[in-house]
């Protein structure tokens, strides 16, 4: 991706809007745009709308969501946001503090620069090294926590607490990933042109989380399954395998980064950077040539391994800790 100074300045505006709306509300608008983009792509074969609007300098999460999350952390540090630096649901326009919006703009620009720099990483075979948008969001958020937070990258676990008792039960993760993974993978196999549709739907559905309804955060599951088909060239089994991997990684990253942190480091973004990198390696190895029963066995192995790992971590002795579910957005 070539550096574009125009996009850099547009990203300043995108970051300001992300702060004004709040990280989660602006991300929901990205989801709406992704749905429209999928429809346009299906009708015309042109993906420009998705690239320029859903993932562009105004609504792209690497810019607007990152700017909104950074502005919330800054506002909390300055004592202007009583709900804390992790509150990505807060529309910061209501604070009537231009400096908060300007911080959002600055980190929107940082988001663009990180995205551009990561896009220059060498490919693995014919596949990009990782999901540059997702990884840029994570790196941006780590910078924000080091600047405005007090808990360090991995948070501070109170003495006597077991970090891993938070979050969803392992079986619930498997069930959700199976249900979502089957639906998303099957529909993507039928109509590959609709590859961003389920990502858009899953993100748009976070509007319910905005108003307190306990809905799943599953765009890392949906996009991992879609990419396993479109980018990896996999079948139903591979889509399921990456949906399940996305489910477990999302849970793990939520606990590692957010449960005990005081700013928002995005678990789905960390998940998607990991699943894409894994996908690129497997594609270069020719693993996606394993199809049918073989790929379903891979999915079963991923489910069993994820269940066993998370169960073992939760089984460690310790006191109860807060749930990670609300921190996963």
Secondary structure, DSSP 8 states (H G I E B T S, - for coil): ----HHHHHHHHHHHHHHHHH-HHHHHHHHHHHHHHHHHHHHHHS--HHIIIIITSTTT-TTTHHHHHHHHHHHHHHTT--TT-TT-TT--GGGG--HHHHHHHHHHHHHHHHHHHHHHTS--BTTB-SS-HHHHHHHHHHHHHHHHH-SS-TT----TTB-GGG-S--HHHHHHHHHHHHHHHHHHHHH-GGGTTHHHHHHHHTTHHHHTT------HHHHHHHHHHHHTT---HHHHHHHHHHHHHHHHHHIIIIITT-SS---HHHHHHHHHHHHHHHHHHHTGGG--THHHHHHHHHHHHHHHHHHHHHHHS--B----SGGG--
